[in-house]
């Protein structure tokens, strides 16, 4: 490790000791932050994996029902059914702070246009597979929203963990060792100068 290019004086020594103390405190705070970010990140990853598995299972069942409905119904009827959505959707997006990381919070608002809880097609033209598919798709929407929230939060937290890790490593393996080595060098020089001064005084005393 290359020491800092400074003059070996007591004033510089005191300044470097102050900087070393600040660097050590900063390292501890960043390490604590990194550990807490990792703890929360692991919890989110577990929740994400569980929710993703549940969502994928529900989507698979919904698609299976839809494929069956499509095989039994007139294709034009299905196209007309999905051409104009019966509900309008708006998205409210705001942020919350997790360990200095701004993560999204998303909320869907549905407007049913006076047809709440009603399907926009006649049951005579439908079949149970189509009904089931639509119900399953509607049921999974809230979980899809939650999943997108969690995955984006995981991405942002992973980026923050990486930035914090680089700062921790820079302090631990570069800044702090340089301060320590430079302090040791200055202390050795000052001790050497002190010994030389004492030796000169003893020689002068002996000569007197």
N, C-alpha and C positions, 0 to 999 in steps of 0.2 A: 504494500500500500504506500503510495507516494504521500509524504507529509506536505502540509501547506507551506508556501513560501512566505514566511513571516520573520520578523526580527525577534531574536530570543531575549525579550525583555519581560520584566515582572508585570508591566501593564498589559502586554500581549498575552501573557500567561493567564492573568485574571479574566481578560476578555474571552479567551478560548474556553476557560472553565465554565463561564456563564453560558456560552453557546453550546457546550457539550451538555450541560444540565437541561437546557431548553430542548435540544435534540432528543435526549433520553425521554423527557416528558412527552414530546410529540410522538415519539416511537411507540410509547406505551398506549397513548390515546388512540393512535391509528391501529395498533394491534388489537386493542379491545373492540374498536369499530369493525375491523375485519372479522373477528371471531363472531360478533353478534350478527353481522350481515350473513355470514356463512350459516349460522344457526337458523336464521329466518329463511334463508334461501333453500336449505335442505327441507324444511317444513313445507315450503311452497311447492317444491319439486315433487314431494310425496303426494300432496293434495292434487297437483296437476296430473300426475300419473293415474291416480285413482279416478279423478273426474273424467279424464280423457278416455279411459277404458269404459266407463259407464256411458259416456256420450257416444262412443263408437259402436257400442252394443245396441243402443237405442236407434241410432241412425241406420245401422245394418238391418234391423227389424223393420224400420219404416220403409227403407228402400225395397226390401223383399216384398212387403205388402203392396207397394206401388207397382212393382214389376208384375205382380199377379193381377192387380187391377187393370193395368195397361193391356195385359194379354186378353182380358175378358170384356173390356169396354171399347167403345168407338174412340179412336185416337183424336178425332176432331172435338169430341165432347171434352176430353181431358185438356186439350189445348185451349178451348174456350174457358174452361174452369180456371186455369192458371193465368189467363191473359190479363185479367183485371183483378188485382188483389182486393179482397173484401175489407182489409184493414190497412190504414196508413200507420207508419212507424216513424217516430222521431227519436233521436239519440241525444241524451244529455251527457256531456263529458266534463269531468273536473278532475283535479289532482289531489292526492294526499301525500304526506311526507313520511317515508320510512327510512330512518337513519340517514337523513340528508338526501335521500333519493326520491324524486318526484315521480310517483307512479299513477297510472290512470284509474279512475273510477267511472264506469259506464252504466247508464241506466236507459233502458228502452221504455218509451211511452207508446202505448197502442191506442188508436182511435178506431172504433168498430163501426162508425157511421150508422149507428142505430141498429146494428145487427149482431149485437153481442150474444155469444153462445149459439149463433145460428150459422149453419153452413149455407153457402150461396149456391146450392144446386138441389135439385129435387131428388128425393131418395129413390124414386122409380127408375131414374137413369143411372143410379149408382150401384155399388155393391159393397159388401162388408170390408173387402180388402182396401178399397179406396177410403172408406170411412176411417178404418184403422190407421192407414198411412197418414192421413191428414191429422188425426188426433195425436199420433206419435210424433210427427214433425212439430206440431204446436207445443207439445209437452217438453221437447228437448231444447227449445229456443233459449229459455232462461239459462240452462246449463251451458249452452254454446257461448252465450255472452260472458258468463262467469269464467269459462275456460279461456276465452280470449284475453280477459282481464289478467288472469293469473299468468298466462304465458308471456304477455307483454311485461308484467311486473318482474318475472324471472329474468327476462332478457335485460331489463334495465339494471336489476340488482347484480347480475353477472358482470355487466360492464363496470359497475361501481366497485365490485369486489376486485376486479382485475386492476383498476386504477389505484385502489387502496393498497393492494399487494405490491405494486411497483414502488409506491412511496415508502412502504414499510421496508422493502428490500434495499432501496436507495439509502435510507437512514441507517439500516442495520449493517450493510456491507460496504458502504462508501463513506457517508458523512461522519458517522460516529467513530469508525476506526481512524479516519484521517485526523479528527480532532484529538483522539486519544494518543496517536503517534506523535503529533505535533507538540502536544502538551508534554509528553515524555521527553521529546528532544529538547524543548526549551528548559525543562526542569534539570536535565542532565547538563546543559550548557551553563545554567545559573549555578548549579552545584559546583561545576568545574571552576567557574570564575571565582566562587566563594573560597574554594580550597586554595586556588592560586593566590588570592588576596591574603589569606591567613598565612600561607607559606612565606609571602613577601614580608609580612609584618614580623614573623618569627625571625627571619634573616636580619631584618633591620634591628630588631631587639638584641640579637646575638652580637651584631657589629657594634652596638652601643655599649 
